[in-house]
């Protein structure tokens, strides 16, 4: 797997040739992160992709949100299984901290993201 690398702001990087691309485990980690930031029903040609942040980021919905996050991760190409998972919802800031160990075709990935 090879994808264009993102900078700290989430924008594509340019100007450094092949160094502007991530490969294998780094590329897969970037793909998972990008897919988790996508809102379900937001893209007209892929309405079922992404997490249903609009309806599931609320008090009492963590179990459903965790299932949706896991679904998105598992549907990412190259992901085999999630071996460990935890999340914490901050309802005041509407952020979710996700920690997971993911078994991939490139090896194990210790994944951590705040969405």
Steps between C-alpha positions, in 0.01 A plus 500: 500500500622847414319830567594866482629607840315760705658782699406588859204704371364206302596646160679308225874549483679599179846591377711213630438230241457151643545636854149643465355148518435266790524127449381179661429534875533882500267525201247268662507700822437818301213333313334388824537847648356666190206259485417558868484874438248454220136567589243243393253628235735791417633374165242471223667200333583311822222582748562194718872570547622670815380517858152621594642780715181704464282248683741301716715761672276557798439385855395135517610406148858383560428132435340579163777747413766239583329251268492756219867593552600133496295447182685781322840371616423142396377611156833671430702302244791320663342470847460143620361540854488724804670324790456772765274806504399778737349843461414797715236757410531861612143627454595859580757529219323233288829312454565128512839357599555165333771249590523170319737223410429397143630192323571588135656338196812708581523402868352630824404866528470686830239755397413812697285786374288785631209571270 
